Amino acid sequence: MDNYQHTKNHTNSTKLSLSRWLQSIALGAITVASIAIPVKAQKTLFFVFPPLRESLRVESLETFAQDGTVNQNLGFYFRLARTDEEAQNKFREALNKELPVEPRLVARFFNSELGAAILDLAGKFIQIQGGSNGKFALRGALITAAFDEEGLSLINFFRQLPTNIQFDLPKMLELARLTEIAVKATQVFSEEVIPNLSAAEAESAEPVDFASLPDLRQRGDYGVEKKRWVLTDRERNFRKFYVDIYKPQQWREGKTPVVIISHGLSSKPEHFEERAQHLASYGYVVALPQHIGSDAQHMQSFLKGTSRQVFLSDEFINRPLDISYVIDKLELRNLEQFDGKLATDKVAVFGHSFGGYGALAVAGATIDFDNLEKECSTLITRINTSLRLQCRALNLERKDYNFRDERVVAAIGHNPVNRSIFGPKGMGQIQIPVLMGAGSYDPATPFVFEQLGSFTWLNSPNKYLVLQEGQAHVDISAMDGGISEVIESIEELTVPETQLLDYYTNATMLAFSKVYLDQNEDYLPFLQSSYLQYLSEGQEFKTYLISEASSEKLVEAIEQFNREAGIFNQIPQNQ
C-alpha cells in the first residue's frame, strides 16, 4: 500500500481542498447560470434587492474587457465589492475567456428536456426585467453567442442578450446560503461524524489480525473468461442490448452465485471491467448489461443530433427491467452454457450512480412521486445536481411501480441516485442487505444529499455505509480534458490514486458478496469498520465504514446539524 502514499501535505491540505472543491462545484454552477443572461438594445443589467435596484450597462463591461478602462458605472460596483487590482484583472480575463464548445452541441443540449430544466432553474434567479422567468432569453443568448464568430465568452454573452435582465439577489443570496450549508455539512460529516462513528465501531469490536487473513484487494485464483451476449426483449418493443459475461475459468464447488453490475448515466459495461474481473476471479459469474437509453452510445446519438434527449425518461422503468431480464436469460441458459452451476436464486446487484437507482429498485425501493414532486420544486434542486436527473421521472405515468426481483438477495449502490425519487417511504421498503458507497468529493450525487440520509431510511438490519475520502463519483484519470482542466484549476486540490479507490471498493464489494451471497460468516470481520481502518493505514485518503449499529447516532447527528445550521435535510420551499 506504500505505493499509494502521497507526497503532499496531509490532513489540513485535504480538508482545505475539500472545501474549495465543493465551493468550486457549487459556485461554478451559479456562475454558469449567471453567464447566460439576456439584454436589449440598451444592454442593461439590473440587480434587484427590494426596494433597491441598481443597473450596470453592458457597454461598461465591453470597454473594461477591451482595454481595462473602469468607467464610473462599473467603478461603483468595484468599490462596492472592494476589489483590488488583482481581482479586477482576473475578472477581465474571465470576461474575455472563450469556452471551447461545439455550437451545435450547445443548441442541442439547451433544447433537450434536461437542458431546458436547467435553464428554467437559472431563469428563476436571472429574470427578464419585471420578474418573469428568463429561461428563453438565456437559451437564445447561449446559442447565439456559441455560433457567433467571436465564440462563447462571458462578454459575448452580454453582447448577444436580447432583453434587459434582472438578477433576483434575495434568491441568489438564499442559494448562496444553502450552498454554504451544504459545504459545511460535507465537511462535518466526512471529516468528523462518519470517521468518529466508524472509530467507535472499531473500538467496540473484537480485535482482528487482518494481516494474517486473506488480502481481499488481490485477485482470486479462479481465473477469468469473458464473453458477450446480445439480447432482445420482445415484450419491451424488441429492446436490444449487449451483456458482457465474466465467468471463472475454474468452477468452485457447489453452486455459483451471480452478480449483476449496472453502469451509470452515459457510461457502459466496459467501464466496470475491474469490478467484474475481481469478482469472477473469486468464482462468481458477473453480468454487465448495457442500458441503451442512457448509456455512452445514447450520449453519442445525442451529440450527433440523432437523439433529442441526454437520456430517455423511460430508463427509470427499463433499467431495473434490464436487470431482471438478464437474470431470466441466465436461468434459461444455465444448463447449456454454465453446466447448471449457477445459483440464479442468489443474485447480488452492484449499481453505480443511475445504476445504483436500478440496484435499489430491484432490491425493493419504490418510487414516491409525491416526495419527488415536492423536492423538485424546491431550492435544493440548484445545489443537488443529481436531483435534475431524478426530476425527469415526473414524466412517467403516475402509478405504483414494483421492480422488486425476489432472486436479488443483496444490493450495492455505489454513489447511487436515490434520495428524492424513493424518499423515506420508498427506501424503507428494502428488506435485504444493502451496502451504500459514497465519495466525499462527489459533485454528481453529493453524499450529504444522496446517501447520508437515505442510509438511515433503510429498514434492513444488514446495512452498511462506506465513505471514501476524495472519491469524485467517477475515475478522474479517465475524464475528458475539459473536466480535467477544471479540476487542475482548483487550488490545492489533490485526489486519490485510482488503484487505491479500486482496492477499497473491490475489498468491501467482495466481502459483502461472500457474506450475503455465499452465506460465509468467516468474512464478517471484513465488513467491520476496523477492516477499512486497516486498509487506510498510512493513506492520505481513507475510507470509513459504519453499520446499522451507528444508524441511530447518525440520525441524531443530522438532527443536531439541522438545529445548529438552520436547515439541512429540511428543504425550503421555492418562492
C-alpha positions as CSV (number, residue, x, y, z in Angstrom):
1,M,0.0,0.0,0.0
2,D,3.0,2.3,0.3
3,N,2.9,2.8,-3.4
4,Y,-0.2,4.9,-3.0
5,Q,1.3,7.2,-0.3
6,H,1.0,10.9,-1.4
7,T,3.9,13.3,-1.0
8,K,1.7,16.4,-0.5
9,N,0.7,17.7,3.0
10,H,-2.0,15.5,4.5
11,T,-4.9,16.3,6.7
12,N,-5.1,20.1,6.7
13,S,-4.4,20.2,2.9
14,T,-7.1,17.6,2.3
15,K,-9.7,19.5,4.3
16,L,-8.9,22.7,2.6
17,S,-9.0,21.0,-0.8
18,L,-12.4,19.5,0.0
19,S,-13.8,22.9,0.9
20,R,-12.5,24.5,-2.2
21,W,-13.6,21.6,-4.4
22,L,-17.2,21.8,-3.1
23,Q,-17.3,25.6,-3.3
24,S,-15.9,25.5,-6.8
25,I,-18.6,23.0,-7.9
26,A,-21.5,24.9,-6.2
27,L,-20.3,28.4,-7.1
28,G,-19.4,27.2,-10.6
29,A,-22.9,26.2,-11.1
30,I,-24.1,29.6,-10.0
31,T,-21.6,31.3,-12.3
32,V,-22.7,29.2,-15.3
33,A,-26.3,30.2,-14.6
34,S,-25.3,33.8,-14.2
35,I,-23.3,33.9,-17.5
36,A,-26.4,33.1,-19.7
37,I,-28.1,36.5,-19.3
38,P,-30.3,38.4,-21.8
39,V,-30.3,42.2,-22.5
40,K,-32.0,44.6,-25.0
41,A,-30.6,47.2,-27.3
42,Q,-29.8,49.4,-24.3
43,K,-27.9,46.4,-22.9
44,T,-28.5,47.0,-19.2
45,L,-28.3,44.5,-16.3
46,F,-30.4,45.2,-13.1
47,F,-29.5,43.9,-9.6
48,V,-32.7,43.8,-7.6
49,F,-32.7,43.8,-3.8
50,P,-36.1,45.3,-2.8
51,P,-36.6,48.2,-2.5
52,L,-33.2,48.9,-4.2
53,R,-32.5,48.4,-7.9
54,E,-29.1,49.1,-9.4
55,S,-28.1,49.0,-13.0
56,L,-24.9,48.1,-14.9
57,R,-24.6,48.9,-18.6
58,V,-23.1,46.1,-20.8
59,E,-21.1,48.8,-22.7
60,S,-19.2,49.4,-19.4
61,L,-18.2,45.8,-19.3
62,E,-17.3,45.8,-23.0
63,T,-15.0,48.8,-22.5
64,F,-13.4,47.1,-19.5
65,A,-12.9,43.8,-21.3
66,Q,-11.3,45.6,-24.3
67,D,-8.7,47.8,-22.7
68,G,-9.2,47.6,-18.9
69,T,-10.9,51.0,-18.6
70,V,-13.1,51.3,-15.5
71,N,-15.8,53.9,-16.0
72,Q,-18.0,55.5,-13.3
73,N,-20.8,52.9,-13.9
74,L,-18.5,49.9,-13.4
75,G,-16.4,51.6,-10.8
76,F,-19.4,51.8,-8.5
77,Y,-19.6,48.0,-8.4
78,F,-15.9,47.5,-8.0
79,R,-15.9,49.9,-5.0
80,L,-19.0,48.2,-3.6
81,A,-17.2,44.8,-3.8
82,R,-13.9,46.3,-2.6
83,T,-12.0,44.7,-5.4
84,D,-8.3,45.2,-5.7
85,E,-6.3,45.4,-8.9
86,E,-5.6,41.6,-9.0
87,A,-9.3,40.8,-8.6
88,Q,-10.2,43.2,-11.4
89,N,-7.6,41.6,-13.7
90,K,-8.9,38.2,-13.0
91,F,-12.5,39.4,-13.8
92,R,-11.3,40.9,-17.1
93,E,-9.7,37.6,-18.0
94,A,-12.9,35.8,-17.2
95,L,-14.9,38.2,-19.4
96,N,-12.7,37.5,-22.4
97,K,-12.0,33.8,-22.0
98,E,-13.5,31.8,-24.8
99,L,-15.1,28.5,-23.9
100,P,-14.1,25.7,-26.4
101,V,-17.6,24.4,-27.2
102,E,-19.2,23.0,-30.3
103,P,-22.1,25.4,-31.1
104,R,-24.4,22.6,-32.4
105,L,-24.0,20.7,-29.1
106,V,-24.8,23.9,-27.1
107,A,-28.0,24.2,-29.2
108,R,-28.9,20.5,-28.8
109,F,-28.3,20.4,-25.0
110,F,-30.3,23.5,-24.2
111,N,-33.2,22.3,-26.4
112,S,-33.2,19.0,-24.6
113,E,-35.5,18.3,-21.6
114,L,-32.6,18.3,-19.2
115,G,-31.1,21.5,-20.7
116,A,-34.5,23.2,-20.6
117,A,-34.9,22.2,-16.9
118,I,-31.5,23.7,-16.1
119,L,-32.4,27.0,-17.9
120,D,-35.8,27.1,-16.1
121,L,-34.0,26.9,-12.8
122,A,-31.5,29.6,-13.7
123,G,-34.3,31.7,-15.1
124,K,-35.9,32.0,-11.7
125,F,-32.8,33.9,-10.5
126,I,-31.9,35.6,-13.7
127,Q,-35.1,37.1,-14.9
128,I,-36.4,39.3,-17.7
129,Q,-36.9,42.8,-16.4
130,G,-40.1,42.8,-14.5
131,G,-39.6,39.4,-12.9
132,S,-40.7,36.8,-15.4
133,N,-38.5,33.7,-15.9
134,G,-35.5,34.4,-18.1
135,K,-35.2,30.8,-19.5
136,F,-35.9,31.6,-23.2
137,A,-33.7,34.6,-23.3
138,L,-31.0,32.6,-21.6
139,R,-31.2,29.9,-24.2
140,G,-31.1,32.5,-27.1
141,A,-28.1,34.2,-25.7
142,L,-26.2,31.0,-25.1
143,I,-26.8,29.6,-28.6
144,T,-26.3,32.9,-30.4
145,A,-23.0,33.5,-28.7
146,A,-21.9,30.0,-29.4
147,F,-22.5,30.4,-33.1
148,D,-21.0,33.9,-33.3
149,E,-17.6,34.2,-34.9
150,E,-16.1,35.6,-31.6
151,G,-17.2,32.4,-29.8
152,L,-18.7,31.7,-26.4
153,S,-17.3,34.0,-23.8
154,L,-18.8,35.9,-20.9
155,I,-18.6,39.3,-22.7
156,N,-20.0,37.9,-25.9
157,F,-22.9,36.5,-23.9
158,F,-23.6,40.0,-22.8
159,R,-23.4,41.4,-26.3
160,Q,-25.9,38.9,-27.6
161,L,-28.5,39.4,-24.9
162,P,-31.9,40.2,-26.4
163,T,-33.6,42.0,-23.5
164,N,-33.0,43.7,-20.2
165,I,-32.3,41.3,-17.4
166,Q,-32.6,41.5,-13.6
167,F,-30.8,39.4,-11.0
168,D,-33.0,38.5,-8.1
169,L,-30.4,39.0,-5.4
170,P,-32.6,37.7,-2.4
171,K,-33.0,34.4,-4.2
172,M,-29.3,34.3,-5.2
173,L,-28.3,35.0,-1.6
174,E,-30.6,32.2,-0.3
175,L,-29.0,29.9,-2.8
176,A,-25.5,31.0,-1.6
177,R,-26.7,30.3,2.0
178,L,-27.8,26.8,1.1
179,T,-24.5,26.2,-0.8
180,E,-22.6,27.3,2.3
181,I,-24.7,24.9,4.5
182,A,-24.1,22.0,2.0
183,V,-20.3,22.7,2.1
184,K,-20.3,22.8,5.9
185,A,-22.4,19.6,6.1
186,T,-20.0,17.8,3.8
187,Q,-17.0,18.8,5.9
188,V,-18.7,18.0,9.2
189,F,-20.0,14.6,8.1
190,S,-17.0,13.5,6.1
191,E,-14.3,14.8,8.5
192,E,-15.9,14.4,11.9
193,V,-19.2,12.5,12.2
194,I,-18.6,9.4,9.9
195,P,-14.9,9.0,10.9
196,N,-15.9,9.2,14.6
197,L,-18.8,6.8,14.3
198,S,-16.5,4.4,12.4
199,A,-13.8,4.7,15.0
200,A,-16.4,3.9,17.8
201,E,-17.5,0.8,16.0
202,A,-13.9,-0.3,15.6
203,E,-13.2,0.4,19.2
204,S,-16.1,-1.8,20.4
205,A,-15.3,-4.7,18.0
206,E,-13.2,-7.8,18.9
207,P,-9.6,-7.2,17.7
208,V,-8.7,-8.9,14.4
209,D,-5.3,-9.6,12.9
210,F,-6.1,-8.7,9.3
211,A,-2.5,-9.1,8.2
212,S,-2.9,-12.9,8.8
213,L,-6.2,-13.1,6.8
214,P,-6.6,-13.2,3.0
215,D,-6.0,-10.0,1.2
216,L,-9.3,-9.2,-0.5
217,R,-7.7,-6.5,-2.6
218,Q,-5.8,-9.0,-4.6
219,R,-7.2,-11.1,-7.5
220,G,-8.5,-14.6,-6.7
221,D,-7.3,-17.9,-8.0
222,Y,-10.1,-19.0,-10.3
223,G,-9.0,-17.2,-13.5
224,V,-11.4,-15.2,-15.7
225,E,-13.1,-15.7,-19.1
226,K,-15.2,-13.1,-20.9
227,K,-18.0,-13.4,-23.5
228,R,-20.6,-11.1,-24.9
229,W,-24.3,-11.8,-25.4
230,V,-26.7,-9.8,-27.5
231,L,-30.2,-9.9,-26.1
232,T,-33.6,-8.8,-27.5
233,D,-36.6,-8.4,-25.2
234,R,-39.6,-8.9,-27.4
235,E,-42.0,-7.7,-24.7
236,R,-40.4,-4.3,-24.5
237,N,-40.6,-3.2,-28.1
238,F,-37.8,-5.6,-29.1
239,R,-35.3,-3.7,-26.8
240,K,-31.9,-4.9,-28.0
241,F,-28.7,-4.6,-25.9
242,Y,-25.5,-6.4,-25.2
243,V,-24.4,-8.1,-21.9
244,D,-20.7,-8.8,-21.0
245,I,-20.4,-12.0,-19.1
246,Y,-17.4,-12.7,-16.9
247,K,-17.0,-16.2,-15.5
248,P,-14.3,-18.1,-13.7
249,Q,-12.1,-20.4,-15.7
250,Q,-12.5,-23.0,-13.0
251,W,-15.8,-23.7,-11.3
252,R,-16.0,-23.6,-7.5
253,E,-17.5,-26.5,-5.6
254,G,-21.3,-26.4,-5.4
255,K,-23.5,-23.7,-6.9
256,T,-22.1,-20.4,-8.2
257,P,-23.7,-17.1,-7.2
258,V,-24.4,-14.4,-9.7
259,V,-23.6,-10.6,-9.6
260,I,-25.2,-8.1,-11.9
261,I,-23.3,-4.8,-12.4
262,S,-25.3,-1.9,-13.7
263,H,-23.5,1.1,-15.2
264,G,-24.3,4.8,-14.7
265,L,-25.6,7.5,-17.0
266,S,-23.6,7.9,-20.3
267,S,-21.4,5.0,-19.2
268,K,-21.1,1.5,-20.5
269,P,-20.4,-2.0,-19.2
270,E,-16.7,-1.9,-20.1
271,H,-16.2,0.9,-17.5
272,F,-16.7,-1.7,-14.8
273,E,-14.4,-4.4,-16.0
274,E,-12.2,-4.0,-13.0
275,R,-15.1,-4.9,-10.7
276,A,-16.2,-7.8,-12.8
277,Q,-12.7,-9.3,-13.2
278,H,-12.2,-9.1,-9.4
279,L,-15.4,-10.9,-8.5
280,A,-15.0,-13.5,-11.3
281,S,-11.5,-14.3,-10.1
282,Y,-13.2,-15.4,-6.8
283,G,-15.6,-17.8,-8.5
284,Y,-18.6,-15.6,-9.2
285,V,-20.4,-15.2,-12.6
286,V,-20.8,-11.5,-13.3
287,A,-23.1,-10.0,-15.9
288,L,-22.9,-6.4,-17.1
289,P,-25.9,-5.2,-19.2
290,Q,-25.9,-2.2,-21.5
291,H,-28.8,0.2,-20.7
292,I,-29.5,1.5,-24.2
293,G,-31.5,4.6,-23.4
294,S,-29.0,6.1,-21.0
295,D,-25.6,4.7,-21.9
296,A,-22.5,6.0,-23.7
297,Q,-23.9,5.1,-27.2
298,H,-27.1,7.1,-26.4
299,M,-25.0,10.1,-25.4
300,Q,-23.1,9.8,-28.8
301,S,-26.5,9.8,-30.5
302,F,-27.4,13.0,-28.6
303,L,-24.1,14.6,-29.6
304,K,-24.6,13.7,-33.2
305,G,-28.1,15.1,-33.2
306,T,-29.9,11.8,-33.8
307,S,-31.5,11.9,-30.3
308,R,-33.1,15.0,-28.7
309,Q,-32.5,13.9,-25.1
310,V,-29.5,13.2,-22.9
311,F,-31.3,10.2,-21.6
312,L,-34.8,8.8,-22.0
313,S,-37.3,9.1,-19.1
314,D,-38.4,5.5,-19.7
315,E,-35.0,4.4,-18.4
316,F,-36.4,4.7,-14.8
317,I,-38.5,1.7,-15.9
318,N,-36.2,-0.1,-18.3
319,R,-33.1,-0.1,-16.2
320,P,-34.5,-2.4,-13.4
321,L,-36.3,-4.4,-16.0
322,D,-33.0,-4.9,-17.9
323,I,-31.5,-6.4,-14.7
324,S,-34.4,-8.8,-14.2
325,Y,-34.3,-9.8,-17.9
326,V,-30.6,-10.6,-17.7
327,I,-31.3,-12.9,-14.7
328,D,-34.1,-14.5,-16.7
329,K,-31.6,-15.3,-19.5
330,L,-29.0,-16.6,-17.1
331,E,-31.7,-19.0,-15.7
332,L,-32.7,-20.0,-19.2
333,R,-29.1,-20.7,-20.4
334,N,-27.8,-22.1,-17.1
335,L,-27.8,-25.7,-18.1
336,E,-26.5,-25.2,-21.7
337,Q,-23.8,-22.6,-21.1
338,F,-22.9,-23.0,-17.4
339,D,-23.4,-26.7,-16.8
340,G,-26.3,-25.9,-14.4
341,K,-23.9,-24.5,-11.9
342,L,-25.5,-21.0,-11.5
343,A,-27.4,-20.2,-8.3
344,T,-29.8,-17.7,-10.1
345,D,-31.9,-17.6,-6.9
346,K,-28.9,-15.9,-5.2
347,V,-28.1,-12.7,-7.1
348,A,-26.5,-9.5,-5.9
349,V,-26.7,-6.3,-7.9
350,F,-24.0,-3.7,-7.9
351,G,-25.1,-0.4,-9.4
352,H,-23.2,2.8,-9.9
353,S,-25.0,6.3,-9.9
354,F,-28.1,5.8,-12.2
355,G,-27.2,2.1,-11.9
356,G,-27.5,2.5,-8.2
357,Y,-31.1,3.6,-8.7
358,G,-31.7,0.3,-10.6
359,A,-30.0,-1.8,-8.0
360,L,-32.1,-0.3,-5.2
361,A,-35.3,-0.6,-7.3
362,V,-34.8,-4.4,-7.8
363,A,-33.9,-4.6,-4.1
364,G,-37.4,-3.3,-3.3
365,A,-37.3,0.5,-3.2
366,T,-40.4,2.1,-4.7
367,I,-40.9,5.4,-6.5
368,D,-42.5,8.1,-4.3
369,F,-43.9,10.6,-6.8
370,D,-45.3,12.9,-4.1
371,N,-41.9,13.2,-2.4
372,L,-40.2,13.7,-5.8
373,E,-42.6,16.4,-6.9
374,K,-42.1,18.2,-3.6
375,E,-38.3,18.2,-3.8
376,C,-38.2,19.1,-7.5
377,S,-40.0,22.4,-6.6
378,T,-37.5,23.5,-4.0
379,L,-34.3,25.5,-4.0
380,I,-32.3,22.3,-3.2
381,T,-32.5,21.5,-6.9
382,R,-29.9,24.2,-7.5
383,I,-27.2,22.5,-5.5
384,N,-28.1,18.8,-5.6
385,T,-27.1,18.1,-9.2
386,S,-28.5,14.5,-9.3
387,L,-32.0,15.8,-8.5
388,R,-32.2,17.2,-12.0
389,L,-31.9,13.7,-13.3
390,Q,-34.4,12.3,-10.8
391,C,-37.0,15.0,-11.6
392,R,-37.2,13.6,-15.2
393,A,-39.1,10.7,-13.6
394,L,-42.1,13.1,-13.2
395,N,-42.6,12.5,-16.9
396,L,-43.7,8.9,-16.1
397,E,-47.2,7.7,-15.7
398,R,-48.2,8.1,-12.1
399,K,-48.8,4.6,-10.8
400,D,-47.3,2.1,-8.4
401,Y,-44.2,0.6,-9.9
402,N,-42.9,-2.7,-8.4
403,F,-39.5,-3.6,-9.7
404,R,-38.6,-6.0,-6.8
405,D,-37.0,-9.1,-8.0
406,E,-37.1,-11.9,-5.3
407,R,-34.0,-13.5,-6.8
408,V,-31.9,-10.5,-5.7
409,V,-30.8,-11.2,-2.2
410,A,-28.3,-8.3,-1.7
411,A,-27.6,-4.9,-3.3
412,I,-24.7,-2.5,-3.5
413,G,-25.4,1.1,-4.5
414,H,-22.2,3.0,-5.3
415,N,-22.8,6.8,-5.5
416,P,-26.5,5.9,-6.1
417,V,-29.1,8.3,-7.3
418,N,-31.9,7.6,-4.8
419,R,-32.9,10.3,-2.3
420,S,-35.7,12.2,-3.9
421,I,-37.1,9.6,-6.2
422,F,-37.6,7.0,-3.4
423,G,-37.7,9.1,-0.3
424,P,-38.0,7.6,3.2
425,K,-41.1,5.7,2.3
426,G,-39.7,4.1,-0.8
427,M,-36.3,3.3,0.7
428,G,-38.0,1.8,3.7
429,Q,-39.4,-1.0,1.5
430,I,-36.0,-2.6,1.2
431,Q,-35.6,-5.6,3.4
432,I,-32.4,-7.3,2.0
433,P,-28.8,-6.5,2.9
434,V,-27.6,-3.2,1.3
435,L,-24.1,-1.7,1.1
436,M,-24.2,2.0,0.1
437,G,-21.0,3.6,-1.2
438,A,-20.3,7.4,-1.2
439,G,-17.5,9.8,-2.1
440,S,-16.6,12.9,-0.2
441,Y,-15.7,14.8,-3.4
442,D,-18.7,13.6,-5.4
443,P,-20.3,16.6,-7.3
444,A,-22.8,14.4,-9.3
445,T,-24.5,12.6,-6.4
446,P,-23.3,14.6,-3.3
447,F,-23.3,12.2,-0.4
448,V,-24.8,14.7,2.1
449,F,-27.9,14.7,-0.2
450,E,-28.0,11.3,-1.8
451,Q,-26.5,8.7,0.6
452,L,-26.3,10.1,4.1
453,G,-29.9,10.5,4.9
454,S,-31.2,7.6,2.8
455,F,-28.8,5.2,4.6
456,T,-30.8,5.9,7.8
457,W,-34.1,5.3,6.0
458,L,-33.2,1.6,5.2
459,N,-35.0,-0.8,7.4
460,S,-32.7,-3.8,6.7
461,P,-30.7,-4.8,9.8
462,N,-27.8,-5.6,7.5
463,K,-26.9,-2.3,6.1
464,Y,-23.6,-0.5,5.6
465,L,-22.4,2.9,4.5
466,V,-18.9,3.2,3.1
467,L,-17.4,6.7,2.7
468,Q,-14.3,7.1,0.6
469,E,-12.3,10.3,1.0
470,G,-11.5,12.1,-2.2
471,Q,-13.8,9.8,-4.3
472,A,-15.3,12.0,-7.0
473,H,-18.1,9.8,-8.5
474,V,-16.0,8.6,-11.4
475,D,-12.4,7.8,-12.2
476,I,-11.0,11.3,-12.6
477,S,-8.0,10.0,-14.5
478,A,-10.4,8.9,-17.3
479,M,-12.2,12.2,-17.5
480,D,-12.1,14.3,-20.6
481,G,-9.7,17.2,-20.9
482,G,-12.2,19.9,-20.1
483,I,-13.1,18.4,-16.8
484,S,-9.5,17.7,-16.0
485,E,-8.7,21.3,-16.6
486,V,-11.4,22.4,-14.2
487,I,-10.0,20.1,-11.5
488,E,-6.5,21.2,-12.1
489,S,-7.5,24.8,-11.7
490,I,-8.8,24.3,-8.2
491,E,-6.0,25.4,-5.9
492,E,-4.5,22.8,-3.6
493,L,-7.0,20.1,-4.8
494,T,-5.5,16.6,-4.6
495,V,-7.3,13.4,-5.5
496,P,-6.5,9.7,-4.7
497,E,-4.9,7.3,-7.0
498,T,-7.4,5.2,-8.9
499,Q,-5.9,2.0,-7.8
500,L,-6.3,2.9,-4.1
501,L,-10.0,3.5,-4.6
502,D,-10.2,0.3,-6.5
503,Y,-8.6,-1.5,-3.6
504,Y,-11.2,-0.1,-1.2
505,T,-14.2,-0.8,-3.4
506,N,-13.1,-4.3,-4.5
507,A,-12.3,-5.5,-1.0
508,T,-15.7,-4.3,0.5
509,M,-17.7,-5.5,-2.5
510,L,-16.1,-8.9,-2.3
511,A,-16.6,-9.2,1.5
512,F,-20.2,-8.2,1.1
513,S,-20.7,-10.8,-1.6
514,K,-19.0,-13.5,0.4
515,V,-21.3,-12.9,3.4
516,Y,-24.6,-12.3,1.8
517,L,-24.4,-14.4,-1.4
518,D,-22.2,-17.3,-0.1
519,Q,-23.6,-17.1,3.4
520,N,-20.0,-17.4,4.6
521,E,-19.7,-15.8,8.1
522,D,-16.0,-16.2,8.0
523,Y,-15.9,-13.0,6.0
524,L,-18.0,-10.9,8.5
525,P,-14.8,-9.4,10.0
526,F,-14.1,-7.8,6.6
527,L,-17.4,-5.9,7.0
528,Q,-16.3,-4.1,10.1
529,S,-15.1,-0.6,10.3
530,S,-11.8,-1.9,11.7
531,Y,-11.0,-3.6,8.4
532,L,-11.4,-0.3,6.4
533,Q,-9.3,1.3,9.1
534,Y,-6.7,-1.4,8.4
535,L,-6.8,-0.7,4.7
536,S,-6.5,3.0,5.2
537,E,-3.4,2.8,7.4
538,G,-0.7,5.3,6.1
539,Q,-3.0,6.7,3.4
540,E,-3.8,10.4,3.0
541,F,-7.3,9.4,1.6
542,K,-9.0,7.0,3.9
543,T,-12.2,5.0,3.8
544,Y,-14.7,4.6,6.6
545,L,-17.5,2.1,7.2
546,I,-20.5,2.3,9.5
547,S,-23.2,-0.2,10.0
548,E,-26.7,-0.4,11.5
549,A,-25.1,0.0,14.9
550,S,-24.4,3.6,14.1
551,S,-27.6,4.5,12.3
552,E,-29.4,6.0,15.3
553,K,-26.4,8.1,16.2
554,L,-26.2,9.3,12.6
555,V,-29.8,10.4,12.8
556,E,-29.0,12.3,16.0
557,A,-26.0,14.0,14.3
558,I,-28.2,15.0,11.3
559,E,-30.8,16.5,13.6
560,Q,-28.2,18.3,15.6
561,F,-26.7,19.8,12.4
562,N,-30.2,20.9,11.3
563,R,-30.7,22.7,14.5
564,E,-27.3,24.4,14.5
565,A,-27.0,25.2,10.8
566,G,-30.6,26.3,10.3
567,I,-31.8,23.7,7.8
568,F,-30.2,20.7,6.3
569,N,-32.4,17.9,5.1
570,Q,-35.2,20.4,5.9
571,I,-35.8,21.6,2.4
572,P,-37.0,25.2,1.9
573,Q,-39.9,25.8,-0.5
574,N,-39.0,27.8,-3.6
575,Q,-40.9,31.1,-3.8
